Amino acid sequence: LSDSYTSDGTGTGSFTTSLSGLTPYTTYYVKAYVTNSSGTAYGRLVSFTTDAVPPTIESVSLASDNSTIDVTWSEAVYATDGGTGALAADDFKLNLTGGAASLASLTPSSISQDGNTYTLGISLTGVANGNELLKVQPQGSSAIYNTAGLAATFEQSNNTANLNAAPTITSVSLAADNSTIDVTWSEAVYSTDNGTGD
């Protein structure tokens, strides 16, 4: 035998080995072997690449009406440590501090996926004034995984956004004959939630 090897028992049956001290992001090649009185025989050569970095949130982007937030991950993420399973809304936790609005639920109201970006629905009560800080986190330390089976940590960076302030009336002016009233808003306003309509 040459190079590094382990010895994991004698006789017949299945054998398991454990490798330690491996370098992150390095491809290793391994194969099983057996030695008896006839010599040494080798199994099929297999390879794997180490990954010591768990997935992280790269950025968040809040919809202008505060209804959803896009969460972009550093890599593909999954619901299980086997690198399978789509994420569900309850794999995430929302937190809101400051301001006047509050969350109706700490769990996103909906979820959709586009590549490594997940769009989470936000249920708010009250009217946002822009001082609210929204934080998105994994529900726990065993909710979101990468392909290598590493779990995203609960504490993340790049995972907060301030809510957008709702439009407010800044002034009103009544006509001298009381026939009309001028209402001035803090920004352009519409009759629908998609920015159209008088």
Buried (B, 14 or more C-beta within 10 A) or exposed (E): EEEEEEEEEEEEEEEEEEEEEEEEEEEEEBEEEEEEEEEEEEEEEEEEEBBEEBBBBBEBEBBEBBBBBBBBBBBEBBBEBEBEEEBEBEBBBBEBEEBBBEBEEBBBBEBEEEEBBBBBBBBBEEEBBBEBEBBBBBBEEEBBBBBBEBBBBBEBEBBBBBBBBBEEEEEEEEEEEEEEEEEEEEEEBEEEEEEEEE
